């Protein structure tokens, strides 16, 4: 049976301890970071070694490949993509070009990932931008208009799926109002529930049919003043599942971030009890990985159904996609001069 967590790993190749851990604990997936990536052949070997270890040829492999600052696969082996804010800026002057560029950007990224065995990309970021938005989100947020975010987000979702990669909408129910970096401390948003519903939730509600989503490590005082959204049954049950209507596989943001307190077993337990389907642990620290694996349950019931349903949404890309032509069209639409 598969357990309800996604794990990182330490380096560019799995160690014997990591292989044994993955074989014995069978996480639902593996997530890669820049420390794990050198060149295409190495990444392909890494993803295959993980799948061999868990005994599942289609085991999910995830990455954060948004463009801009959040790009784990980088030049010279992969193209450099712009931060998503570019699409929102372009939308202000040319909606059709912006939507096409957002689709093409996600489609091209998906092509890069699929070729090295990565099947899930943690994009798009559907957080609405505010004046106070912390730099950790910053130009990852496409627009201050939630309807523009939703339309561009839909284009990116469609582009990723067309390229054979599953997208993850994040950070539900909205990270844009956070004024501190949740990698370093726990943000608190004091906006009333009604304000969040009228702005922040809207892109997520518009894309609630997407099969994978990621939570935010934020206290929403107007919903649950005592717990981060990732660990709040009120945020997950009443808002994410209820008001927003998201019924896909819900994973936590990285639970090794400093926003969440307590030991890693306690963090994991609270995430599962709150209603997340998958605990995401990214840093590749073996002691922490073991603590997570000791606590998380095997995937069963509705969580298993949601995870399985998400994976059935992967499609085989069309054979006639011309990556070089698409890249030139992308650059022409956006004016992007990156490599």
C-alpha positions as MATLAB code, in Angstrom:
seq = 'XXXXXXXXXXXXXXXXXXXXXXXXXXXXXXXXXXXXXXXXXXXXXXXXXXXXXXXXXXXXXXXXXXXXXXXXXXXXXXXXXXXXXXXXXXXXXXXXXXXXXXXXXXXXXXXXXXXXXXXXXXXXXXXXXXXXXXXXXXXXXXXXXXXXXXXXXXXXXXXXXXXXXXXXXXXXXXXXXXXXXXXXXXXXXXXXXXXXXXXXXXXXXXXXXXXXXXXXXXXXXXXXXXXXXXXXXXXXXXXXXXXXXXXXXXXXXXXXXXXXXXXXXXXXXXXXXXXXXXXXXXXXXXXXXXXXXXXXXXXXXXXXXXXXXXXXXXXXXXXXXXXXXXXXXXXXXXXXXXX';
ca = [
       0.000    0.000    0.000;
       1.055    3.587   -0.681;
       1.424    6.037    2.190;
      -0.051    9.525    2.244;
       3.110   11.568    1.755;
       5.446   12.931   -0.877;
       9.128   12.997   -0.009;
      12.231   14.762   -1.203;
      15.710   13.277   -1.520;
      19.138   14.641   -0.708;
      21.121   14.668   -3.922;
      21.311   13.882   -7.615;
      21.221   10.125   -7.074;
      19.402    8.059   -4.505;
      21.586    6.635   -1.751;
      21.198    3.045   -0.603;
      19.445    4.329    2.550;
      16.999    6.350    0.459;
      16.261    3.422   -1.841;
      15.568    1.218    1.187;
      13.387    3.927    2.753;
      11.307    4.365   -0.398;
      11.015    0.593   -0.840;
       9.812    0.090    2.741;
       7.655    3.192    3.251;
       6.256    3.604   -0.292;
       5.452    7.324   -0.422;
       2.864    8.444   -2.970;
       5.485   10.513   -4.766;
       8.886   12.175   -4.940;
       9.497   15.921   -5.275;
      12.668   17.308   -6.846;
      14.548   20.540   -6.173;
      17.571   22.238   -7.718;
      19.891   20.160   -5.514;
      18.588   17.055   -7.280;
      19.092   18.265  -10.841;
      22.207   18.305  -13.037;
      21.308   17.290  -16.597;
      18.511   15.453  -18.414;
      19.990   11.945  -18.371;
      20.704   12.210  -14.639;
      17.154   13.394  -13.830;
      15.647   10.615  -15.919;
      17.786    8.057  -14.088;
      16.777    9.534  -10.718;
      13.061    9.390  -11.459;
      13.372    5.810  -12.720;
      15.359    4.724   -9.662;
      12.635    6.117   -7.406;
       9.906    4.282   -9.324;
      11.891    1.063   -9.196;
      12.291    1.473   -5.443;
       8.576    1.898   -4.756;
       7.619   -0.745   -7.316;
       5.222    1.520   -9.175;
       6.061    2.460  -12.753;
       3.704    5.471  -12.725;
       4.576    6.777   -9.250;
       4.223   10.582   -9.292;
       7.341   12.729   -9.498;
       6.753   16.410   -8.753;
       8.641   19.657   -9.169;
       8.074   23.401   -8.799;
       8.712   24.726  -12.298;
       6.849   28.026  -12.589;
       9.400   30.280  -14.281;
      11.175   33.271  -12.839;
      12.641   32.652   -9.389;
      10.880   29.304   -9.037;
      12.552   27.172  -11.668;
      14.361   24.005  -10.614;
      15.408   22.875  -14.110;
      17.625   25.654  -15.438;
      19.903   26.623  -18.322;
      22.023   25.444  -19.992;
      20.064   22.197  -20.248;
      16.602   23.768  -20.060;
      15.084   27.044  -21.211;
      14.743   29.984  -18.856;
      11.085   30.987  -18.435;
       9.692   34.306  -17.180;
       7.909   34.827  -13.892;
       4.121   34.412  -14.286;
       3.480   38.104  -13.614;
       4.517   38.676  -17.240;
       1.264   37.060  -18.377;
      -0.807   39.312  -16.154;
       0.980   42.416  -17.403;
       0.450   41.361  -21.008;
      -3.236   40.670  -20.320;
      -3.744   44.364  -19.584;
      -2.930   45.250  -23.199;
      -3.623   42.084  -25.193;
      -5.842   39.428  -23.619;
      -5.623   36.967  -26.484;
      -1.821   37.110  -26.568;
      -1.589   36.692  -22.800;
      -3.834   33.646  -22.741;
      -1.966   32.052  -25.627;
       1.393   32.794  -24.008;
       0.279   31.331  -20.667;
      -0.836   28.153  -22.450;
       2.370   27.931  -24.466;
       4.585   28.546  -21.434;
       2.964   25.718  -19.494;
       2.984   23.462  -22.549;
       6.696   24.026  -23.110;
       7.517   23.447  -19.450;
       5.488   20.239  -19.524;
       7.521   19.043  -22.507;
      10.737   19.658  -20.561;
       9.459   17.768  -17.525;
       7.863   14.827  -19.256;
      11.092   14.026  -21.096;
      12.902   13.450  -17.775;
      10.136   11.494  -16.059;
       8.491   14.317  -14.072;
       4.726   13.973  -14.186;
       3.379   16.717  -11.876;
       4.228   20.424  -11.921;
       3.233   22.566   -8.947;
       1.777   25.379  -11.044;
      -0.165   27.612  -11.516;
       0.098   29.953   -8.563;
      -3.445   31.349   -8.240;
      -2.640   33.794   -5.455;
      -3.999   37.290   -6.039;
      -1.412   40.052   -5.745;
      -1.862   42.870   -3.240;
       0.280   45.871   -2.360;
       1.387   44.054    0.775;
       2.140   40.706   -0.928;
       5.372   39.286    0.457;
       8.304   38.945   -1.950;
       8.217   35.150   -1.516;
       5.095   35.315   -3.700;
       5.735   38.612   -5.493;
       5.951   38.151   -9.259;
       4.689   34.587   -8.938;
       1.234   36.166   -8.563;
      -0.066   36.959  -12.022;
      -2.401   39.851  -11.263;
      -4.256   41.853   -8.630;
      -7.491   41.030  -10.461;
      -8.813   37.612   -9.394;
     -10.670   37.096  -12.649;
      -7.501   37.661  -14.684;
      -5.664   35.223  -12.412;
      -8.412   32.659  -13.020;
      -8.357   33.022  -16.799;
      -4.576   32.831  -17.054;
      -4.504   29.992  -14.544;
      -6.953   28.026  -16.669;
      -4.731   28.540  -19.725;
      -1.718   27.239  -17.807;
      -3.649   24.241  -16.502;
      -4.730   23.383  -20.044;
      -1.203   23.812  -21.396;
       0.334   21.544  -18.772;
      -2.272   18.818  -19.333;
      -1.788   19.029  -23.101;
       1.901   18.375  -22.484;
       1.276   15.233  -20.447;
       1.917   16.776  -17.020;
      -0.587   17.306  -14.209;
      -0.844   20.823  -12.714;
      -1.321   21.730   -9.037;
      -3.295   24.858   -8.150;
      -1.754   26.708   -5.208;
      -1.824   28.046   -2.527;
      -5.442   27.320   -1.537;
      -7.295   29.353   -0.282;
      -4.890   32.222   -1.113;
      -1.394   33.404   -0.120;
      -1.510   36.895   -1.608;
      -2.292   38.817    1.598;
       0.597   37.286    3.552;
       3.150   39.890    4.625;
       5.841   37.488    5.854;
       7.526   34.520    4.179;
       5.970   31.221    5.279;
       9.320   29.539    4.605;
      10.598   31.463    7.630;
       7.610   32.203    9.903;
       3.851   31.756   10.120;
       1.915   34.544    8.358;
      -1.350   35.802    9.821;
      -4.021   37.350    7.618;
      -6.584   39.427    9.489;
      -8.866   40.241    6.552;
     -12.463   39.198    7.272;
     -13.863   36.029    5.766;
     -16.121   38.068    3.468;
     -13.134   39.898    1.944;
     -11.264   36.649    1.360;
     -14.327   35.139   -0.263;
     -14.895   38.093   -2.585;
     -11.292   38.230   -3.861;
      -8.814   35.576   -2.746;
     -11.027   32.514   -3.140;
     -12.295   33.400   -6.591;
      -9.503   31.993   -8.781;
      -9.551   28.751   -6.811;
     -13.311   28.484   -7.093;
     -13.085   29.053  -10.864;
     -10.541   26.204  -11.141;
     -12.018   23.948   -8.463;
     -12.330   21.138  -11.016;
      -8.526   20.770  -11.259;
      -7.517   17.442   -9.740;
      -4.540   18.527   -7.587;
      -4.187   21.412   -5.147;
      -1.775   22.679   -2.496;
      -2.596   24.453    0.767;
      -1.119   27.603    2.314;
       0.658   27.769    5.681;
      -1.256   30.856    6.784;
      -3.501   31.669    9.732;
      -6.734   33.154    8.400;
      -7.992   34.886   11.524;
     -11.501   35.319   10.133;
     -11.827   31.554    9.613;
      -9.663   29.846   12.223;
      -7.542   32.173   14.400;
      -5.699   29.310   16.093;
      -4.339   27.133   13.266;
      -2.512   27.483    9.976;
      -4.761   26.687    7.037;
      -2.787   23.523    6.292;
      -3.672   22.197    9.748;
      -7.169   23.641   10.080;
     -10.264   21.481    9.612;
     -12.279   24.685    9.285;
     -10.143   26.014    6.432;
      -9.993   22.671    4.649;
     -13.498   21.402    5.341;
     -15.584   24.573    5.373;
     -13.639   26.681    2.857;
     -11.548   24.533    0.509;
     -13.944   21.600    0.252;
     -17.064   23.640    1.002;
     -17.110   27.229   -0.303;
     -14.461   26.776   -2.969;
     -15.758   23.329   -3.932;
     -12.367   21.708   -4.507;
     -12.747   17.933   -4.484;
      -9.350   16.926   -5.841;
      -6.259   15.552   -4.159;
      -5.185   18.132   -1.582;
      -1.548   18.202   -0.525;
       0.057   20.396    2.086;
       2.649   22.979    1.207;
       6.114   21.846    2.300;
       5.711   20.924    5.961;
       9.429   21.351    6.607;
       8.979   25.126    6.216;
       9.352   27.078    9.459;
       5.766   28.322    9.430;
       4.618   25.126   11.139;
       5.733   24.369   14.678;
       6.155   21.107   16.528;
       8.133   18.007   15.702;
       7.650   16.409   12.313;
       5.433   13.639   13.562;
       3.145   16.168   15.238;
       3.100   18.388   12.144;
       2.199   15.437    9.937;
      -0.535   14.201   12.249;
      -2.206   17.615   12.358;
      -2.069   17.949    8.562;
      -3.793   14.611    8.023;
      -6.339   15.185   10.796;
      -7.268   18.544    9.287;
      -8.233   16.875    6.013;
      -5.233   16.972    3.665;
      -4.836   13.867    1.552;
      -1.053   14.112    1.163;
       1.702   15.449    3.430;
       4.465   17.147    1.428;
       7.976   16.970    2.928;
      10.675   18.368    0.699;
      14.091   18.873    2.259;
      15.476   15.335    1.936;
      16.553   15.074    5.586;
      16.323   11.384    6.396;
      15.513   11.732   10.103;
      12.591   14.011    9.258;
      11.467   11.731    6.444;
      11.332    8.810    8.866;
       9.359   10.842   11.392;
       6.803   11.708    8.715;
       6.562    8.136    7.447;
       6.011    6.813   10.984;
       2.878    8.939   11.390;
       1.126    9.262    8.039;
      -1.445    6.576    7.200;
      -1.745    4.407    4.156;
      -3.899    5.985    1.459;
      -7.432    4.653    1.757;
     -11.022    5.773    1.321;
     -11.791    9.173   -0.169;
      -8.148   10.241   -0.095;
      -7.142    7.240   -2.189;
     -10.019    7.890   -4.576;
      -9.005   11.524   -5.032;
      -5.351   10.635   -5.597;
      -6.198    7.886   -8.066;
      -8.665   10.104   -9.916;
      -6.036   12.821  -10.241;
      -3.548   10.469  -11.871;
      -6.064    9.231  -14.428;
      -6.143   12.772  -15.838;
      -2.716   12.469  -17.448;
      -2.843   12.311  -21.216;
      -0.383   11.405  -23.947;
       0.671   14.591  -25.795;
      -0.028   15.002  -29.469;
       2.856   13.912  -31.683;
       2.877   17.027  -33.843;
       3.986   19.501  -31.151;
       6.970   21.505  -32.415;
       8.827   22.809  -29.379;
      11.121   25.185  -31.257;
       8.240   26.726  -33.166;
       6.220   27.059  -29.959;
       9.164   28.714  -28.202;
       9.555   31.271  -30.974;
       5.824   32.008  -30.843;
       6.044   32.385  -27.066;
       8.923   34.850  -27.367;
       7.105   36.782  -30.066;
       3.914   37.081  -28.009;
       5.649   38.105  -24.795;
       8.796   39.899  -25.920;
      10.683   37.539  -23.600;
      14.436   37.675  -24.150;
      15.397   34.941  -21.727;
      17.298   31.889  -22.877;
];
